[in-house]
Amino acid sequence: MAQNVKQKWVILTLVAGLAVVLVIVLASRGQVPTVKVVNIERQDVGAVVTSNGKVEPIAPFVAHAEFQTFVDHVYAVEGQGVRKGQTILTLNAADMRAQLEQTQSDLLSAESDLRNARAGGAPDQLADLQGNIEQTNVEIASLERTRKALLDLVAKQAATQDELAANDANLTKARARLEALTEKKGALSQAAEVTAEAAALHVKQDQDQIQALQEKVRSATVTSPFDGTLYSLPVRLGDYVKVGDILAEMADLKNVRVRAFVDEPDLGWLEPGQQVSVTWDGKPGETWSGQTQQIPKEVVARQSRSVGEVLCSVDNGNLTLLPNINVEVKIMVRERKDAIVVPRAAVRYDKGQHYVYVFSGDKIQRRNISVGIASSSDYEVLSGLNAGDKVALAGDTDLRDGMDVRAVEAN
C-alpha cells in the first residue's frame, strides 16, 4: 500500500514538472520582441546643407557726414519707405558756404594774376615799358638821321666836329637806354613765367577747393537716390556729427542678400543656382526662398569654425527680413524625384556595407542596400529595396538575422 502511494507521488511530481516546462515554453513563445516597421515608398528626397547666415542689403546707400556740424532738420523716420529724391535730413552748412564764397573770391584774384603773368606782366607796367621803348627807338632813329646829315655838313665844313660829337653822345645814351629798357622787359618776362607757374598752381588749388566745398554743401542735404526703405537713421535733430559718421542707410529691401557661413566640409557640394530656404526666429513659421549666387574661393576663421561665406539672393517682397539679422539657411545641394526612400533610423552600417532588416512572415531578414542621396532624415535607395517592403526601425532590441518579431506600424 505504501509502495503505491509513493509511486503516485512520483508520477504527480513528474506531471507537475512537465506542466511547468510546458508553461515556460509557451510563455517564451509568446514573448517575441516587438519592433516598429515602416513601409518603403517612393517620394522626393534631397540633400541639404544647413548653416547660419546674416541678411545684407544689396547695393545699399549709406550717407556719411563729410564735415563736422550739427543736424539742422530730420524729415523721415527709421523704417519708412522713401521715394527717389526725397529729403531725409539736412545739416548746418553755413560755415561751408562762407568758405566757398571766400575761395571763389580768391580764385578770381588768382585767375587775374595768371592772365597778367601769361601776358608778360601787369598791363600798366607793360604799357609804360613798351611806351618808353618805342619813344627811345624814335629818338635813336632821329639821332641817326641827324648824324648822317652832320657828317655831310662837316665834310662841307658847314658844321663843326663838336656838333657831330654832341649828337654821337646823345645817340650813345639813347642806345644804352634802349638796351636797359629791353633788358628790363626781358627780366619782367622771365619773372612773369615764374609768376605764371605759381598763379596756375594757385588757380588749380582754388578750383579743387571750390569743388570739394561745393560737394560738402551738397552733402548737407541728404536725399534718397532711389525708391527704397530707410532701415537705419542713427541721428536726431540737433546732434553733433563728425567726419565719417553714418547719417542714414537705405536700400531696396524687396530683394536682399544672405551671407551664409557654411562649414568647410560642406563647401564641396555647393554651386551657383542651388535652391535656398531661409528662416528667422523673429518670424517663426515663415520661410523665404532664394538661390546661391557666389561660391567662396577661400575659407575664413569664424569663432571656432572654419567657414566659407556663400552669398545667396533672397526674395523679400513682404519687406520682413531686416538688414543684419541672423537667420538659418538651408541649401538644397542634391535632389531626386520619385525615389525609393528609407528612413535613416532603419539603416545600419557594417564594414563598409549599408543594410536593413526586412520584415516578412513574422521574421526579419538582413538585406544589403546601396544608398545615394542622404538627407537629414532619409536615404535614397539605389538597390536592395522595393516600394512596399517593410523595414524595421532601430529600437531597444538587438535585432538579428532570422529573428522572430512582432511588428507594429511606426507612426
Protein Blocks (a to p, Z undefined) as FASTA:
>chain_A
ZZmmmmmmmmmmmmmmmmmmmmmmmmmmmmcccdddddddddddddddddddddddehia
ddddfbdcddfbdcbdehiacdehiafbdcdfklmmmmmmmmmmmmmmmmmmmmmmmnop
afklmmmmmmmmmmmmmmmmmmmmmmmmmmmmmmnopacfklmmmmmmmmmmmmmmmmmm
mmmmmmmmmmmmmmmmmmmmmmmmmmmmmmmmmmmmmmmpccdfbdcddfbcfbcehiac
dehiafbdcddfkbccddddddfklmmmgcehiacddddfklghiacddddfbdcfbdcd
ehjbccddddddddffkomacghiacdddddfbdcehiacddfklpcceehiacddddee
hiacddddddfddcfkbccdfbhpaehiacddddfbdcdehiacdddddZZ
